[in-house]
């Protein structure tokens, strides 16, 4: 018997988790669609039902996607919020890898897939209604999810920029997801607080080395130990750092879950 990952056990666990959360999922979808429809109508009314630009709607989507992603990912592993539910969850006949995969799919992957699709559908429905009622209204549906142009980057580094963007976007979900395993009580608040402390400490360290220690005037040797000697190498280093950080956080969340199972 495979005690690490069994597809049949995974399917059964996913089905069980889906059935237990069906009502919550449908309530979340209904509330999201209703609130989004109301917000879009308010946006239209503020522009006198004339679509001058899709940028406000793109900004609204970004806010919803980031805020909603943090909340949804941070609410993973709800069974760990109380001792009774924790014991019951740990006794479920499934491996840590299967439980980890189910939570990741239901809380992160499902959110990433559904939110943009529902946003686009509600935008089309609301825009079509306004177009039928307001003369001269232009829907501009094809422009809503136009991929933004990448910031100015060194020549030949477009792939690295894209990797960095995707990794940073993934961090929005991975950080609170990891915090939901690490903290039993109020995981999202504790995760955000810990993240804020780490950002402040690292910001102070950067300021110390750059301004006080005057490292900003440092010029490394051509083949020295410190390899960051150009914008290209700095971009590559930052990209690898974020990618490894995401992988490390996911691994940490998995091993924390495995530790609870032990």
C-alpha positions in Angstrom: 0.0 0.0 0.0 1.2 3.5 -0.9 1.3 5.5 2.3 2.6 8.7 0.7 0.1 9.4 -2.0 -2.8 7.3 -3.3 -4.9 8.7 -6.1 -8.0 6.8 -4.9 -7.7 8.1 -1.4 -7.0 11.6 -2.7 -10.2 11.5 -4.8 -12.3 10.2 -1.8 -10.8 12.9 0.4 -11.4 15.6 -2.2 -15.0 14.5 -2.6 -15.5 14.5 1.2 -14.0 18.0 1.5 -16.0 19.3 -1.4 -19.3 18.0 0.1 -18.5 19.4 3.5 -17.7 22.8 2.0 -20.3 22.9 -0.8 -22.6 25.3 1.0 -19.8 27.6 1.9 -18.4 27.6 -1.6 -21.8 28.5 -3.1 -22.4 31.2 -0.5 -19.0 32.7 -1.3 -19.6 32.5 -5.1 -23.1 34.1 -4.7 -21.8 36.8 -2.4 -18.9 37.6 -4.7 -21.1 37.8 -7.8 -23.7 40.0 -6.1 -21.1 42.4 -4.5 -19.2 42.6 -7.8 -22.4 43.4 -9.7 -23.1 46.2 -7.3 -19.6 47.6 -7.5 -19.7 47.6 -11.2 -23.0 49.4 -11.3 -21.5 52.0 -8.9 -18.5 52.4 -11.2 -20.8 52.8 -14.2 -22.9 55.4 -12.4 -19.8 57.4 -11.4 -18.9 57.6 -15.1 -22.4 58.5 -16.2 -22.7 55.1 -17.8 -20.0 56.0 -20.3 -17.0 53.5 -20.4 -14.1 55.9 -20.8 -11.4 53.3 -19.8 -11.2 49.8 -18.5 -8.4 50.7 -16.1 -10.8 51.2 -13.1 -12.2 47.7 -13.6 -8.7 46.2 -14.0 -7.7 47.9 -10.7 -10.9 46.6 -9.0 -10.0 43.1 -10.2 -6.5 43.4 -8.8 -7.8 44.5 -5.4 -10.3 41.7 -5.3 -7.9 39.1 -6.5 -5.1 40.0 -4.0 -7.4 40.7 -1.0 -9.6 37.7 -1.7 -6.6 35.4 -2.4 -5.0 36.3 1.0 -8.2 35.7 2.9 -9.0 32.5 1.1 -5.6 31.0 1.3 -5.3 32.1 4.9 -8.5 30.2 5.8 -7.0 26.8 4.8 -6.9 23.9 7.3 -9.8 25.2 9.3 -9.8 22.0 11.3 -6.7 23.2 13.1 -8.6 26.1 14.8 -9.8 23.9 17.6 -8.4 20.8 19.4 -11.5 18.7 18.8 -11.6 19.3 15.1 -7.8 18.9 14.9 -7.9 15.4 16.4 -10.8 14.4 14.1 -8.9 15.8 11.0 -5.7 14.1 11.9 -7.6 10.8 12.3 -8.9 11.0 8.7 -7.4 8.0 6.8 -5.4 10.0 4.3 -1.7 10.8 4.1 -0.3 14.4 4.8 0.4 14.7 1.0 -3.2 14.0 0.1 -4.6 16.4 2.7 -2.1 19.1 1.6 -3.0 18.7 -2.0 -6.8 18.8 -1.3 -6.4 22.1 0.7 -4.2 23.6 -1.9 -6.6 22.8 -4.7 -9.8 23.9 -2.8 -8.3 27.1 -1.3 -5.8 28.3 -3.9 -6.2 26.6 -7.3 -10.0 26.9 -7.3 -9.8 30.6 -6.3 -7.2 31.4 -9.0 -9.4 29.7 -11.6 -12.9 30.9 -10.5 -12.3 34.5 -9.6 -11.1 35.8 -12.9 -13.7 33.7 -14.8 -16.6 35.0 -12.6 -15.3 38.5 -12.8 -15.3 38.4 -16.6 -18.8 36.9 -16.8 -20.3 39.4 -14.3 -18.6 42.2 -16.2 -20.1 40.9 -19.5 -23.6 40.5 -18.0 -23.6 43.9 -16.2 -22.1 45.6 -19.3 -24.6 44.0 -21.6 -27.5 45.3 -19.4 -26.0 48.8 -19.3 -25.4 48.7 -23.1 -29.0 47.8 -23.7 -30.2 50.7 -21.5 -27.6 53.4 -22.1 -27.2 54.6 -25.7 -23.6 54.7 -27.0 -22.1 52.5 -24.3 -19.1 50.5 -25.4 -18.4 47.3 -23.5 -14.7 46.8 -24.4 -14.8 43.3 -23.1 -11.7 42.3 -25.0 -9.5 44.9 -23.2 -10.4 43.8 -19.7 -7.7 41.2 -19.3 -5.1 42.5 -21.6 -1.8 41.4 -20.3 0.1 44.4 -19.0 3.4 45.3 -20.6 6.4 44.3 -18.6 8.3 47.1 -16.9 11.6 48.2 -18.5 14.0 45.4 -18.1 17.5 44.5 -19.3 17.7 43.1 -22.8 17.1 39.4 -23.0 15.6 39.3 -19.5 11.9 39.2 -20.4 11.6 35.5 -19.2 13.3 36.4 -15.9 10.9 39.3 -15.4 7.9 37.1 -16.1 9.2 34.4 -13.7 9.6 37.0 -11.0 6.1 38.3 -11.6 4.6 34.9 -11.4 6.6 34.0 -8.3 5.6 37.2 -6.5 1.9 36.6 -7.5 2.2 33.0 -6.1 3.6 34.4 -2.9 0.2 36.2 -2.3 -1.3 32.7 -1.8 1.6 30.7 -0.5 2.5 32.9 2.5 -1.0 32.9 4.1 -1.4 29.2 3.1 1.7 28.3 5.0 0.6 30.5 7.9 -2.7 28.6 8.1 -0.7 25.4 9.0 1.9 27.1 11.2 -0.5 29.0 13.5 -3.5 27.4 15.2 -5.3 30.6 16.4 -5.9 33.6 14.1 -3.5 32.4 11.5 -4.1 35.1 9.0 -3.5 37.9 11.5 -0.4 36.3 12.9 0.9 35.6 9.4 0.5 39.2 8.2 2.0 40.5 11.5 5.0 38.2 11.1 5.4 39.2 7.5 5.3 42.9 8.4 8.0 42.4 11.1 10.2 40.5 8.6 9.7 43.2 5.9 10.6 46.0 8.5 13.7 44.1 9.7 14.9 43.4 6.1 14.2 47.0 5.2 16.3 48.2 8.1 19.1 45.9 7.1 19.1 47.1 3.5 19.1 50.7 4.7 22.0 49.9 7.1 24.2 48.3 4.5 23.3 50.7 1.7 23.4 54.0 3.6 25.3 53.6 6.9 27.9 50.9 5.8 28.0 52.7 2.3 27.7 49.4 0.4 26.0 51.3 -2.4 29.4 52.4 -3.6 30.8 48.9 -3.5 32.2 47.7 -6.8 32.7 43.9 -6.7 35.6 42.3 -8.5 34.9 40.8 -11.9 35.1 37.2 -10.6 34.6 37.9 -6.9 32.5 36.0 -4.3 29.7 38.6 -4.5 28.4 37.9 -8.0 25.8 40.8 -8.1 27.7 43.2 -10.3 25.0 44.4 -12.8 21.3 44.9 -13.1 21.0 41.6 -14.9 22.7 39.6 -12.1 20.6 41.5 -9.5 17.4 40.6 -11.3 18.4 37.0 -11.6 19.4 36.8 -7.9 16.0 38.3 -6.8 14.1 36.0 -9.1 15.8 32.9 -7.7 15.3 34.2 -4.2 11.6 34.5 -4.6 11.2 31.2 -6.5 13.2 29.4 -3.7 11.2 31.2 -1.0 7.9 30.0 -2.5 9.2 26.4 -2.8 10.6 26.6 0.7 7.3 27.9 2.2 5.3 25.1 0.5 7.8 22.6 1.7 7.6 24.1 5.2 3.8 23.9 5.2 3.9 20.3 4.1 6.4 19.2 6.7 4.5 21.2 9.4 1.4 19.2 8.5 3.4 16.0 8.5 4.7 17.0 12.0 1.2 17.4 13.3 0.3 13.9 11.9 3.2 12.3 13.8 
